[in-house]
Amino acid sequence: MRRPLLKEYMADVERLLKAAAERFSGVRIDYYSILPDHLHVIFILDNANTTVGNIVRTFKAGVTRTTGHKPFWEWNYYEHIIRDERALYNIRKYINENPLKEEIDWNNIYRGINAPQCFTL
């Protein structure tokens, strides 16, 4: 179960994310979104002197050290190589819209509405 620690430490997380990218030559942040219990980030690596793994490890270690919460992060992360402009656009759109999806209270969508009964035959 994810804990919403990012909400409590959002300013530190944002500062450390930017610092981790600046630490390495050829790395910049294209787009990111910090949610209460996870974050999305697009790194641009242009002749970088490091790997995505090193950037993520540096960032996660800095957040853990700064906040004092152990464990702060799940062990792994998801990475994906963005291969063209269309994919970049779609991923930015997903990142931008993801906080809105997080706010939907799916348990209360139909509360108070006389929803039709569904039957399976």
Secondary structure, 3 states (H helix, E strand, C coil): CCCCHHHHCHHHHHHHHHHHHHHCCCEEEEEEEECCCCEEEEEEECCCCCCHHHHHHHHHHHHHHHHCCCCCCCCCCCCCCCCCHHHHHHHHHHHHHHHHHHHCCHHHCCCCCCCCCCCCC
